[in-house]
Amino acid sequence: MIRAENLTKRYGDTTVVQDLSFTVQPGAVTGFLGPNGAGKSTTLRMILGLDAPTRGHATVDGRPYARHGAPLTRVGALLEARSVHPGRSARHHLTALALTHGIPRSRVDRVLAVTGLTHVADKRVKGFSLGMGQRLGIAAALLGDPATVVLDEPVNGLDPEGVLWIRTLLKSLAAEGRTVLVSSHLMSEMALTAEHLIVIGKGRLLADTTVDALVRASGGASVKVVTPEADRLRNLLPGAGITLEAPDTLLVTGPDAPEIGRTAAAHGLPLHELTPRAASLEQAFMALTHDSVEYQGALA
């Protein structure tokens, strides 16, 4: 379990993280989301003892990271995959980590196999692709067979097969009862992988909830309606949010599909299509963090 209590981090006059409190429970993949500059990386560094909080504290299994006797066997982390000496081989890098933490050498072969690096285990890291470097970083995080895993953007550089692999791996780790915290910018991947979400913006907590609850709360669900009487139907749905996608196609928010169908039937309007569309996690995230985005773009 990871617990953050009133975490605050200031650099001079700049507050990066402000009174941030949350708990990451074992047994589920928790996504850690926020726009660029939201304070995600700083928060992860405070959890892992790499940055000292200005105020508040973070614990893993009831104690600060640095107070664990063999931290790598308690918490596996990936913050920067390229933090490896380029002249070392993957096996050499992992063996050095194992020996300094009292981890059996057999675990090196195990994590190389789990991450698909066995065939390049004795090659120098400087020749690794971005995806191979990510896999090596994940191998290092899993080396101590930790109960808690913290990964920052683990799918960076991975091909589609690699993305599917990491998704399956994270779910299997959570199913084993481990605590899994994953930071990512890929909303589509988080929608498929995470069960719980912690969302921050400008260093403050915006949401601590399930994926389903956040999507439902966004109110972004809509209904696609295709009818040759689109103009008449629009006038029969006062108060609804309606976008005209084509002369005969409406995207309606507010009333659900059964209500729209009943309205059309009562007035003898033909319907060629009536399709509910669920809101996406991306839509919910964008709506939630709209006021926390560091840079607002515009179409040219």
C-alpha positions, 0 to 999 in steps of 0.5 A: 500500500502507498499512502501520501498525506498532505504532500507538498513540494516547493522550489523557491516560490513555486509550489509544484505539489500542494497538500496532496493526499491519497492511498493506493490499495493493493489488488488493482492497477491504479492510474496516476494521471495529470496534464504536463506540469501537474506534479506527477513526477515530483510526487513519484520521486517523493514516494520513492525518497528521491525528493524530500517533501516540503511538508507532509510525508509518503509511506510504502507499507507503513514506512518511508521508502528509505527506511526499508532494509532492502527497498528493491525487494519492497518497491520496484520502480521505473522512473527513467529507463535510460539510467543505465551505464551504456557499456553494461549488458542487460545481464550485468546491469541486473546482476549488479542490482541483485548482488547489492540487494541480496537477491538471488541470481536466479531472479536475473534470468527470471525477469529477463525471460518475463520481459522478453530480453533473454536473447539480448541479455549479453548485449550492451545497453547502448545498442538497445532501442527505446522499447528494449530500454523500457523492458530493461527498466521494467525488468529492474523494477521486478527484480526483487519480486516486490509487493509494490510496483511504481512505473512512470510511462512504462509503454513509451517506445513499445510496439503494439505487442509490447503495449499488450504485454505490459497491459497483461503484466500489470493486470497479473501483478495486481491480481497477485495482490500487489500494489500497482501505480502507473503514470501515463499520458495514454488515456486509451491504454489507461481505460483498458488497464487501470481500475482506479484513478488518481488525477492531479492538476497543478499539484492538487488532487482532482479525482480519486475514483474508479475509471467507470465512476469518472467517465459517468460523472463527466456526463459525456455520454451521447446518442447518435440519431439518424433520421430524415426528420432531423430538424423536427426532432431537434425542436422536440428535444428542448434542453438537450445538447445537440450537434448536427453531424450531417443533414440527417445525423444528430449527436444528442447529449442529455436524454437517453436513447429510450427517451429519444425513441419515445419522443420520435414515436409519439410524433411519428418520426422515422429513426434509421439509427439510435445508438448510445455512445459512452463517454471515453476516459479521454473525454472525462480526463480533458473535461476534468483537467481543462483548467489545469492544463499548462498550455492551451492550444488553438487551431491554426 
